[in-house]
Amino acid sequence: MASPPNDDKRWRIINATMRRHGYKPGALIETLHDAQEAFGYLDETTLHYISANLHVPLSRAYGVATFYNYFRLKPQGLHSCVVCLGTACYIKDSPTILERIQTGLGIQPQQTTPDGQISLSIAHCVGMCWLAPVVLGDEQVIEQMTETNALEKIQEWKRHVT
């Protein structure tokens, strides 16, 4: 077993997860999940440590971390904005809403505003088709979004959410 990269107590959580699963490769997703919960994102050091201890190639750990939308490889902003691009939302113009939000915030999906306030991402379906188009602000539903009110809603949300 490789030693933790530093003496941060959060490594105990990751070690406990791997130990509970006998340091087997099948524990990869759960261990990555716990690591992200502990640190907020998965950096290169964390991926190296987990792959070494679970005896999986680094490419596999990285592949899993980049395949699933849940995992983040960079620190996230204080707030999150998720634009749904599922079929119902797409038909009701969510790509245009996404473009408007990108322009207004000056970032692309999977990026965070320079002030560290908002991280923007997309989802392929948030399961609220009857409210389409949907944007999630810190997991709160902003329903029936339009291109014209997209930025106003996000700015309002940003001012009122703590």
matplotlib code that plots the C-alpha trace (Angstrom):
import matplotlib.pyplot as plt

x = [0.0, 1.3, 1.5, -0.9, 0.6, 0.5, -0.8, -4.3, -6.8, -9.2, -6.9, -8.2, -11.7, -10.2, -8.1, -11.1, -13.0, -10.2, -9.6, -13.3, -13.1, -9.9, -7.9, -9.6, -10.0, -13.8, -13.7, -12.5, -15.8, -16.7, -13.2, -13.2, -16.6, -15.4, -12.2, -14.3, -16.6, -13.6, -11.5, -14.2, -12.5, -10.0, -6.6, -3.7, -2.2, -5.4, -5.8, -2.2, -2.7, -6.0, -4.8, -1.6, -3.5, -6.2, -3.7, -5.4, -3.6, -3.7, -5.4, -8.3, -8.8, -8.6, -10.9, -13.6, -13.1, -13.6, -16.4, -18.9, -20.3, -20.3, -16.5, -14.6, -10.9, -10.7, -11.9, -15.5, -17.0, -19.0, -22.2, -23.1, -25.2, -26.2, -28.1, -30.1, -29.7, -32.0, -34.5, -37.4, -35.1, -33.3, -36.5, -37.5, -34.2, -31.8, -28.8, -29.6, -30.0, -26.7, -25.0, -26.5, -25.3, -21.8, -21.6, -22.9, -20.5, -17.6, -17.0, -17.6, -19.2, -16.9, -15.3, -15.6, -15.9, -12.6, -13.9, -14.6, -18.3, -20.0, -19.1, -21.1, -21.8, -24.3, -26.5, -28.0, -31.2, -32.1, -35.4, -37.7, -38.9, -42.4, -40.6, -38.4, -36.2, -34.5, -31.4, -30.2, -28.7, -27.0, -29.4, -32.4, -34.7, -35.1, -37.9, -39.2, -36.1, -36.0, -33.1, -34.2, -34.4, -31.5, -28.9, -31.3, -32.3, -28.7, -27.7, -30.8, -29.9, -26.3, -27.3, -29.8, -28.1, -25.6]
y = [0.0, 3.4, 6.1, 9.1, 12.1, 14.2, 14.2, 15.6, 13.7, 13.3, 10.6, 8.4, 8.4, 7.2, 4.6, 3.3, 2.9, 1.0, -1.1, -2.0, -3.4, -5.2, -2.8, -4.5, -2.8, -3.0, -0.3, 2.3, 4.2, 4.2, 5.3, 8.1, 9.2, 9.4, 11.2, 13.8, 14.2, 14.7, 17.0, 18.6, 17.3, 14.7, 16.0, 14.2, 13.3, 11.7, 9.7, 8.4, 7.5, 5.6, 3.8, 2.7, 1.3, -0.4, -1.8, -0.3, 1.6, 5.4, 5.5, 3.5, 5.8, 8.8, 7.2, 6.5, 10.1, 11.6, 9.3, 10.1, 13.7, 13.5, 13.6, 16.9, 17.2, 20.9, 22.8, 23.9, 27.4, 28.3, 27.8, 25.4, 26.0, 22.9, 23.3, 20.3, 19.3, 16.3, 15.7, 17.8, 20.6, 20.5, 20.8, 23.8, 25.6, 24.7, 24.9, 28.6, 29.1, 27.4, 29.7, 32.8, 31.7, 30.9, 34.4, 36.1, 34.3, 34.2, 30.5, 27.1, 24.0, 22.4, 25.7, 28.1, 31.9, 33.7, 34.9, 31.3, 32.0, 29.7, 26.5, 25.7, 22.2, 20.4, 17.3, 15.0, 14.7, 15.9, 14.0, 16.9, 17.0, 18.4, 21.6, 22.0, 23.7, 23.3, 24.8, 23.8, 26.5, 24.8, 21.9, 24.2, 23.9, 27.0, 25.8, 27.0, 29.0, 31.2, 32.8, 36.2, 35.5, 33.1, 35.6, 37.5, 34.3, 33.2, 36.6, 36.6, 33.2, 34.2, 37.2, 35.2, 31.9, 31.7]
z = [0.0, -1.0, 1.7, 1.5, -0.4, 2.8, 6.4, 5.5, 7.6, 4.7, 3.3, 6.1, 4.5, 1.2, 2.9, 4.8, 1.6, -0.1, 3.0, 3.3, -0.2, 0.3, -2.0, -5.0, -8.4, -8.1, -5.4, -7.9, -8.4, -4.8, -3.8, -6.4, -5.1, -1.5, -2.6, -4.4, -1.4, 0.8, -1.4, -3.7, -6.9, -8.1, -8.8, -10.4, -7.0, -5.8, -9.0, -8.7, -5.1, -5.7, -8.8, -7.0, -4.0, -6.0, -8.5, -11.5, -14.3, -13.9, -17.3, -16.0, -13.0, -15.2, -17.7, -15.1, -13.6, -17.1, -18.2, -15.5, -15.3, -11.5, -11.2, -11.4, -12.1, -11.1, -8.1, -8.4, -7.8, -4.8, -6.8, -9.6, -12.8, -14.7, -18.0, -19.1, -22.7, -22.6, -25.4, -23.9, -22.8, -26.1, -28.1, -26.0, -26.9, -24.0, -26.4, -26.9, -23.2, -22.6, -25.2, -23.5, -20.1, -21.5, -23.1, -19.9, -17.6, -20.0, -19.5, -21.2, -19.7, -17.2, -16.3, -13.4, -13.5, -12.8, -9.5, -8.4, -8.0, -10.5, -12.2, -15.4, -16.6, -18.7, -18.1, -20.6, -18.6, -15.1, -15.1, -15.0, -18.6, -17.7, -16.5, -19.6, -20.3, -16.9, -15.3, -11.9, -9.7, -6.7, -7.3, -7.1, -10.2, -12.4, -14.6, -18.0, -18.7, -21.8, -23.6, -22.6, -18.9, -18.5, -17.3, -15.2, -13.4, -12.9, -11.5, -9.2, -8.0, -7.4, -5.3, -3.1, -2.6, 0.2]

ax = plt.figure().add_subplot(projection="3d")
ax.plot(x, y, z, "-o")
ax.set_aspect("equal")
plt.show()
